[in-house]
Amino acid sequence: MALPKEPRQKMINIMYLVLTALLALNVSSEILNAFKTVDKSLQKSSEVANISTATYMTSLQEKMNKPESRDKASIWLPKAQEAQQLSNTAYKFIQNVKDSLLRAADFNPAKNGDSAFKEDNLDISTRIMVEGGYGKQLYQQLSDFRTKLLNIDPAIKKEFNDNLPIDLSVPKVQNPENKTFEAAYFRMTPIVAALTMLSKFQNDVKSSENKVIEFCHKQVGQVEVVFDSYTPIVGSSATYLMDGQELEITAGLGAFNSQKKPTVTINGAGATVGPDGLARQKFVVSGVGSKTVSVTVNYTDQNGVAQTKTVPIQYVVGSPTGASVSADAVKVLYIGVVNPISVYGGNVGDEKVHPSIDNGTITKGDQPGKYNVEPSKPGLAHIVLNIDGQQKSQSFDFKVKSIPDPVAKVGNSKGGPMRVNDFKAQMGVRADLENFVFENLKFNVTSYTIVFQGNGFLPLQYRQVEGNSFESVRDLIEKVKPGTAITIDEIRASGPGGTRTLPPIQFNLQ
């Protein structure tokens, strides 16, 4: 689908009015920082696309090794590899152009730091990109990339001929001297703006590569694994033992293919999996206190995708007195939350055991033997039980960690393809803690930057937003179309333990 001309022309005209104003103002630092913010978002968007592409390529390689998918994978993997090679060539060319601009602008990171160059210079981009011919070479490189990418396969051309994220049309400009591609984009453009535009073209290349490789992956289809054996997973022979007693760990997969058994590691060491799909390992426990054995099961799911599941097995090693400490949630104490623990007095009685901690505070709970711990710093916390009437105490060690970062979402999605109408229906950006042991802990998004690019947004547009709502960018959201790419970056979220900066998320609207 061709982009509508009128909105694009209006946006280009507005951009040139802004650039004209910048010339009169000698380019303010605020404007320069705005360009740098957009450039940063574009680079992160490319990184997100790279991660997605790597996932598809790994899956295609795996499908080549499976009899049920090998035939299709042998057709589409080479096509995906060709797309990747074309993308790498185009991306590296653009990077070389950026490096040339930076060198001409006296960029020297070893001497001056990352931002110390003539970022407001208006002559260098004109001299190199327009007069020096780099702009013509850039146009030809992008044109060749688009043509070769579409010609990899007729099905690819049919799917993406009208919506590939590479737009080589020359923007309509007011200055009659700027009728060529290179002049329209780079004549009398500040270095920082030229670099941002080149990052935009790099992002277009990576987005195009990702779309084509995703398409190749879809042509292979999902691989169905038939589960023919079933058995329970993960267990321990006891949860409370005395020093020197034997603990047995049993671990496996609830459903598995007899030809593709899971692999199991227990505390980092490989364990032999029997014909029933279970691994069994015995060892003698030692050291008084709460303990954890980490059990990891690696398996292939019903779609042929490799998966990993790690389960902590907890147990307590008692003392002759029977006194012990255990965390009610996990064998970890978290900063920023109240961690409930249980203290057992054993044969001396709960009332005669008095706990203390060297990292944070510990207070009595609302029930006998219950205490609340609030650690102050990451590392280790030593909880000491002082026992009345005895000349000794017992120490129990707990790991102390920060609460994990929440995951940025729009609706229930963490990025990727989304229908236009579904995105328009969303209210804002969320930050959710996933699979965290403590329930009802919340993070609130306090600010973010949203970037619109692709279909309907040439040149790209971005806004910095306070709070989590889409209300202040609703006018832009209503303009999105299939082919629009939206990157949400610089996401700040506040919650227990302070404020976090979250990784960007990107949506490709369909």
TARAQUI-V585866 format. One line per field, one symbol per residue. psi: psi as a letter, one per 40 degrees, with the letter a starting at -180 (. if undefined). A space follows every 10 residues. Layout:
# TARAQUI-V585866
psi->???
This chain:
# TARAQUI-V585866
psi->hiihdddddd dddddddddd ddddefhidd dddddddddd dddddddddd dddddddddd ddddehdeed dddddddddd dddddddddd dddddddddd ddddefhgdd deidegigee hedddddddc deeddddddd dddddddddd edidddddde deehfhheih ihidheefei dddddehfhi dddddddddd dddddddddd dddddddddd iihhhhheih iiihiidieh iiheihhhhh iahdhihdeg iiihhhfehi ihhadeeihh hiihiihhah ihhhhhhhih aeeehhihhh hhhiihhiid deiihihdci fhhhheihhh ihhhebeehd eehhiiiega ihiiaeiheh ihhgidiibi hhhhhhhhei eiihhhhhih iihiiihhih beheiaiiid ddddeidahi hhhhfidhie hiihhdiihh hhiaheghii iiihhhaeie deeddddeei ihehhhhhif hhhiaheahi hiiiihhhi.
